[in-house]
């Protein structure tokens, strides 16, 4: 028998919201494609060049999309398909944020991010954590877009490498906390080797994949590092259980 919170999470209303957010994402994608095509024609680009651009964009996006799909599987298993559908269509490409926000919300509610440990209160807290965490980029992207280049130059002081370092530091801080809470703490307190092993293997595979892409001089390979790291890390963790 399904728990009450899962019935709420997979009810008609949740799926309806998911179709609305997904429809909005598809509509925006179509609008952007039409504008890009129109401007390309105005710039005098040939039809074949336009098709090659679309093909290159598809190949570049395929890797991250597959990585997102794997990450969404975690949300589907933990919270149901409707929640995963809503969140990933509302914040396209932000699956790592969604996982971190879901974990933070479950910790705040004092429940586990699993179907067995979740509750109605925990689900509400997780959804609020995901939604409120998205407000910043929605507000900035929707209202302050015209000033973002100036903000970027101010933070990076006109140096693209410095901006890359700042972005990397923010990501390392977020994933570092996740690694400590989900990898190191269970290892110390419970002797759980699987989460720690999975995280270390995923890190090594990710670094190795990026270095291999540089060695082969194929930047497009870097788009697949997250997918490879997640799959190999999950497999390693499962083997150590």
C-alpha positions as a Python dict, from the first residue, in 0.01 Angstrom:
ca = {
    (1, 'X'): (0, 0, 0),
    (2, 'X'): (136, 342, -98),
    (3, 'X'): (199, 586, 187),
    (4, 'X'): (-17, 898, 195),
    (5, 'X'): (269, 1133, 109),
    (6, 'X'): (347, 935, -207),
    (7, 'X'): (-17, 954, -320),
    (8, 'X'): (6, 1332, -284),
    (9, 'X'): (341, 1346, -464),
    (10, 'X'): (213, 1145, -761),
    (11, 'X'): (-141, 1282, -775),
    (12, 'X'): (-310, 1444, -1074),
    (13, 'X'): (-231, 1796, -955),
    (14, 'X'): (143, 1728, -939),
    (15, 'X'): (149, 1573, -1286),
    (16, 'X'): (-56, 1865, -1422),
    (17, 'X'): (197, 2113, -1281),
    (18, 'X'): (473, 1902, -1435),
    (19, 'X'): (314, 1921, -1780),
    (20, 'X'): (277, 2299, -1743),
    (21, 'X'): (643, 2351, -1653),
    (22, 'X'): (760, 2108, -1921),
    (23, 'X'): (536, 2276, -2178),
    (24, 'X'): (680, 2613, -2083),
    (25, 'X'): (1034, 2481, -2129),
    (26, 'X'): (948, 2334, -2470),
    (27, 'X'): (780, 2657, -2578),
    (28, 'X'): (1081, 2866, -2477),
    (29, 'X'): (1314, 2625, -2657),
    (30, 'X'): (1107, 2659, -2973),
    (31, 'X'): (1101, 3041, -2947),
    (32, 'X'): (1478, 3056, -2897),
    (33, 'X'): (1532, 2820, -3192),
    (34, 'X'): (1312, 3035, -3419),
    (35, 'X'): (1489, 3355, -3319),
    (36, 'X'): (1832, 3198, -3365),
    (37, 'X'): (1734, 3065, -3708),
    (38, 'X'): (1591, 3401, -3811),
    (39, 'X'): (1900, 3593, -3703),
    (40, 'X'): (2122, 3336, -3870),
    (41, 'X'): (1946, 3393, -4200),
    (42, 'X'): (1975, 3771, -4155),
    (43, 'X'): (2350, 3732, -4103),
    (44, 'X'): (2372, 3548, -4433),
    (45, 'X'): (2440, 3198, -4300),
    (46, 'X'): (2376, 2919, -4548),
    (47, 'X'): (2111, 2654, -4489),
    (48, 'X'): (2373, 2381, -4449),
    (49, 'X'): (2560, 2590, -4192),
    (50, 'X'): (2238, 2630, -3995),
    (51, 'X'): (2179, 2255, -4001),
    (52, 'X'): (2537, 2189, -3892),
    (53, 'X'): (2490, 2431, -3601),
    (54, 'X'): (2175, 2251, -3489),
    (55, 'X'): (2353, 1916, -3516),
    (56, 'X'): (2650, 2042, -3313),
    (57, 'X'): (2415, 2181, -3047),
    (58, 'X'): (2236, 1847, -3025),
    (59, 'X'): (2560, 1653, -2982),
    (60, 'X'): (2684, 1898, -2719),
    (61, 'X'): (2358, 1880, -2522),
    (62, 'X'): (2326, 1500, -2537),
    (63, 'X'): (2587, 1428, -2269),
    (64, 'X'): (2448, 1666, -2005),
    (65, 'X'): (2094, 1547, -2079),
    (66, 'X'): (2189, 1185, -2016),
    (67, 'X'): (2361, 1289, -1694),
    (68, 'X'): (2048, 1476, -1591),
    (69, 'X'): (1839, 1168, -1672),
    (70, 'X'): (2049, 956, -1438),
    (71, 'X'): (2018, 1219, -1166),
    (72, 'X'): (1642, 1237, -1219),
    (73, 'X'): (1625, 864, -1157),
    (74, 'X'): (1732, 932, -798),
    (75, 'X'): (1446, 1181, -754),
    (76, 'X'): (1200, 939, -914),
    (77, 'X'): (1302, 662, -676),
    (78, 'X'): (1295, 888, -370),
    (79, 'X'): (1002, 1123, -435),
    (80, 'X'): (811, 988, -734),
    (81, 'X'): (806, 1073, -1101),
    (82, 'X'): (583, 1382, -1079),
    (83, 'X'): (819, 1569, -846),
    (84, 'X'): (1118, 1489, -1067),
    (85, 'X'): (919, 1596, -1374),
    (86, 'X'): (823, 1930, -1217),
    (87, 'X'): (1165, 2018, -1082),
    (88, 'X'): (1372, 1929, -1386),
    (89, 'X'): (1138, 2099, -1630),
    (90, 'X'): (1115, 2409, -1408),
    (91, 'X'): (1491, 2437, -1365),
    (92, 'X'): (1632, 2287, -1684),
    (93, 'X'): (1976, 2136, -1638),
    (94, 'X'): (1993, 2191, -1263),
    (95, 'X'): (1974, 1832, -1143),
    (96, 'X'): (2274, 1869, -912),
    (97, 'X'): (2104, 2161, -739),
    (98, 'X'): (1783, 1960, -710),
    (99, 'X'): (1961, 1671, -540),
    (100, 'X'): (2141, 1902, -297),
    (101, 'X'): (1820, 2095, -222),
    (102, 'X'): (1623, 1773, -173),
    (103, 'X'): (1882, 1644, 71),
    (104, 'X'): (1891, 1976, 260),
    (105, 'X'): (1511, 1979, 283),
    (106, 'X'): (1492, 1623, 411),
    (107, 'X'): (1762, 1695, 671),
    (108, 'X'): (1574, 2006, 787),
    (109, 'X'): (1256, 1798, 828),
    (110, 'X'): (1444, 1523, 1010),
    (111, 'X'): (1358, 1252, 757),
    (112, 'X'): (1553, 1042, 510),
    (113, 'X'): (1547, 1106, 135),
    (114, 'X'): (1397, 762, 68),
    (115, 'X'): (1046, 631, 13),
    (116, 'X'): (1065, 442, 340),
    (117, 'X'): (1182, 739, 546),
    (118, 'X'): (982, 1020, 383),
    (119, 'X'): (666, 1175, 528),
    (120, 'X'): (409, 1435, 421),
    (121, 'X'): (584, 1703, 626),
    (122, 'X'): (919, 1598, 484),
    (123, 'X'): (784, 1614, 128),
    (124, 'X'): (651, 1967, 185),
    (125, 'X'): (985, 2077, 329),
    (126, 'X'): (1176, 1926, 37),
    (127, 'X'): (950, 2097, -218),
    (128, 'X'): (987, 2431, -40),
    (129, 'X'): (1366, 2392, -26),
    (130, 'X'): (1377, 2322, -399),
    (131, 'X'): (1142, 2609, -487),
    (132, 'X'): (1291, 2878, -263),
    (133, 'X'): (1642, 2785, -371),
    (134, 'X'): (1540, 2857, -730),
    (135, 'X'): (1405, 3205, -657),
    (136, 'X'): (1747, 3369, -681),
    (137, 'X'): (1826, 3261, -1037),
    (138, 'X'): (1466, 3317, -1155),
    (139, 'X'): (1468, 3670, -1011),
    (140, 'X'): (1814, 3755, -1141),
    (141, 'X'): (1757, 3593, -1479),
    (142, 'X'): (1415, 3750, -1526),
    (143, 'X'): (1477, 4100, -1392),
    (144, 'X'): (1849, 4171, -1396),
    (145, 'X'): (1958, 4000, -1719),
    (146, 'X'): (2070, 4325, -1882),
    (147, 'X'): (2311, 4393, -1594),
    (148, 'X'): (2456, 4042, -1566),
    (149, 'X'): (2755, 4111, -1798),
    (150, 'X'): (2856, 4404, -1576),
    (151, 'X'): (2817, 4189, -1264),
    (152, 'X'): (3025, 3916, -1424),
    (153, 'X'): (3300, 4165, -1510),
    (154, 'X'): (3286, 4306, -1157),
    (155, 'X'): (3325, 3964, -994),
    (156, 'X'): (3584, 3840, -1239),
    (157, 'X'): (3754, 4180, -1278),
    (158, 'X'): (3758, 4127, -1653),
    (159, 'X'): (3950, 3802, -1618),
    (160, 'X'): (3760, 3494, -1748),
    (161, 'X'): (3996, 3261, -1561),
    (162, 'X'): (3918, 3429, -1230),
    (163, 'X'): (3545, 3386, -1292),
    (164, 'X'): (3603, 3018, -1367),
    (165, 'X'): (3792, 2982, -1037),
    (166, 'X'): (3506, 3147, -845),
    (167, 'X'): (3250, 2918, -1009),
    (168, 'X'): (3462, 2611, -935),
    (169, 'X'): (3504, 2717, -571),
    (170, 'X'): (3127, 2750, -527),
    (171, 'X'): (3067, 2405, -678),
    (172, 'X'): (3341, 2248, -467),
    (173, 'X'): (3187, 2396, -152),
    (174, 'X'): (2842, 2257, -234),
    (175, 'X'): (2962, 1911, -335),
    (176, 'X'): (3218, 1905, -54),
    (177, 'X'): (2944, 1942, 203),
    (178, 'X'): (2746, 1667, 31),
    (179, 'X'): (3051, 1440, 30),
    (180, 'X'): (3112, 1498, 401),
    (181, 'X'): (2750, 1442, 508),
    (182, 'X'): (2683, 1145, 278),
    (183, 'X'): (3027, 988, 246),
    (184, 'X'): (3259, 1060, 536),
    (185, 'X'): (3005, 1087, 822),
    (186, 'X'): (2837, 748, 748),
    (187, 'X'): (3183, 590, 715),
    (188, 'X'): (3294, 717, 1056),
    (189, 'X'): (2970, 663, 1247),
    (190, 'X'): (2832, 347, 1088),
    (191, 'X'): (3126, 201, 899),
    (192, 'X'): (2934, 241, 572),
    (193, 'X'): (3195, 195, 302),
    (194, 'X'): (2965, 204, -2),
    (195, 'X'): (2880, 579, -11),
    (196, 'X'): (3242, 680, 49),
    (197, 'X'): (3369, 441, -217),
    (198, 'X'): (3112, 559, -470),
    (199, 'X'): (3203, 924, -415),
    (200, 'X'): (3579, 863, -444),
    (201, 'X'): (3542, 647, -754),
    (202, 'X'): (3314, 906, -918),
    (203, 'X'): (3567, 1182, -841),
    (204, 'X'): (3858, 984, -985),
    (205, 'X'): (3661, 888, -1295),
    (206, 'X'): (3549, 1249, -1352),
    (207, 'X'): (3904, 1384, -1326),
    (208, 'X'): (4039, 1103, -1543),
    (209, 'X'): (3774, 1160, -1808),
    (210, 'X'): (3845, 1535, -1826),
    (211, 'X'): (4219, 1476, -1853),
    (212, 'X'): (4162, 1212, -2122),
    (213, 'X'): (3946, 1458, -2319),
    (214, 'X'): (4228, 1715, -2302),
    (215, 'X'): (4481, 1457, -2413),
    (216, 'X'): (4269, 1356, -2712),
    (217, 'X'): (4190, 1722, -2784),
    (218, 'X'): (3819, 1650, -2796),
    (219, 'X'): (3639, 1913, -2584),
    (220, 'X'): (3300, 1760, -2667),
    (221, 'X'): (3392, 1459, -2452),
    (222, 'X'): (3385, 1681, -2144),
    (223, 'X'): (3009, 1712, -2177),
    (224, 'X'): (2979, 1344, -2081),
    (225, 'X'): (3198, 1345, -1769),
    (226, 'X'): (2905, 1386, -1529),
    (227, 'X'): (2714, 1097, -1685),
    (228, 'X'): (3016, 865, -1673),
    (229, 'X'): (3108, 967, -1317),
    (230, 'X'): (2756, 912, -1184),
    (231, 'X'): (2711, 571, -1347),
    (232, 'X'): (3053, 436, -1248),
    (233, 'X'): (3023, 581, -896),
    (234, 'X'): (2680, 425, -845),
    (235, 'X'): (2805, 90, -973),
    (236, 'X'): (3107, 101, -739),
    (237, 'X'): (2888, 189, -440),
    (238, 'X'): (2645, -92, -522),
    (239, 'X'): (2931, -343, -544),
    (240, 'X'): (3054, -242, -197),
    (241, 'X'): (2716, -281, -25),
}
